[in-house]
Amino acid sequence: MSDHDPFETFKATMSTDLHPLPAHEVRRRGDRLRRRNTALAVAGGTVAALVAVGVPVALTQTGGTTDGDSGLLATDGTEAVTWRTEIPADFPLTAGMPETNGHDGSPVVAREGYEPQAVGPCSGPAWDVSDAIDSLSAVYTGETQGGQDRVLSVFEDEAAARARVDALAAEAASCTTDRVEVLGYQRVVEDGADVVRFVNGYDTGEGVLHQASRVGNAVLYETTYFNGARDDTAVTSTLENAAEDRARVLDAMCVFAADPC
Amino acid sequence: MDEVEFDDFYTSSYARVVGQVHAMIGSRDEAEECVQEAFVRAWAHRRSLDRAGHPEAWVRTTAYRLAVSRWRRVVKGRRPGDRALAAATTSAPPSEAHVALVAALKELPEAQRRALVLHHLADLPVHEVARETGVPEGTVKARLSRGRAALAALLTDPTTDTLPGGATSV
């Protein structure tokens, strides 16, 4: 080699003009990655069991991970918390959803209020926003049937939001009608949210995945239509896709936490 | 590894690892993206990182594998967007020394290139290069010897003065 060491020259000048993220942002993304990995592992295994059993199982208070997330979910009752009661104008509710509807090509947009798109566990409306202080919804309609919808509901405080999620969980745990069968549900803590999910299965083999995710005083309710409600692989795949699609929305819900971002 | 320890580790080793991975794969922007993602994974897996005992080697190896994996996806024409990464950046032009060394390294077989970078840029002794690359020490020594000879020829032979982009001056 030449009389100077090219490696030493390289080392002496190699650290210029880099663009590292701040360390706290690296950790935040790492935490999110860990939560998502854990959530997928829990969701895959649990729903597989739920589908195999075919009946509701005992309510699980927590699952996934609570490491570092508990501050988003509950206050200890000793601090006065001012809850955010308005949805930010730039809230990314449609993030991860298709940009246009399949049946007519119109754009998928967020609107105030909510018109239920799917039946709930007892054949009633899946979600009701009448007692919410603010709400925002988005609906995607597929090419032929089914689709996906989201509604973000903001309640007066954390207790009100938690009561709504608790009521949904109780309903999903006990109600099966002639029209629809709740194939199973679970309650977990994942991605910083208190989540209740269940699958409504129909005789045709169709299914709707319902997920209610609470962060602080806000609840994101989602329904996702899919085929193969009693197919383990189809349910797991739907769950994984839904987790990926809604990740940014759940991240943005930190503004409603007791210790907001 | 707690938050303070991780932040110190990240701050002190980021530029060094980017430089090393840059030399291994030939693209600094790609190296920086992969190293950034590797640090995100390092924090996500910090418990196993603690057990591994060589956090910088863990990040470097992860970044290198990410780069190789990305390259394979690019070759297959289906590289997805990576949501975990920062917005794309454009780096300032590197120095002539950087260009010459990186261009010469790109001419070498991958195994020789990696051994040279780990030994001469990361300053790892032969036995640690062997551990990180998973081959016997004798193999590392052979790769270093052949790699150095080839590199010397590439860096001194005016007829093979490699230019950025793979062009060759005459």
Interface residues (C-beta under 8 A of the other chain):
Chain A: M1 S2 D5 P6 F7 T9 F10 K11 T13 M14 S15 T16 D17 L18 H19 P20 L21 A23 H24 V26 R27 R29 G30 D31 L33 R34 N37 A247 R248
Chain B: E3 F6 D7 Y10 T11 Y14 A15 R16 V18 G19 H22 A23 E32 Q36 F39 V40 R41 A42 W43 A44 H45 R46 R83 A84 A86 T89 S91 A92 S95 A97 H98 A100 L101 A104 L116 H120 L121 R148 L151 A152 L155 T156
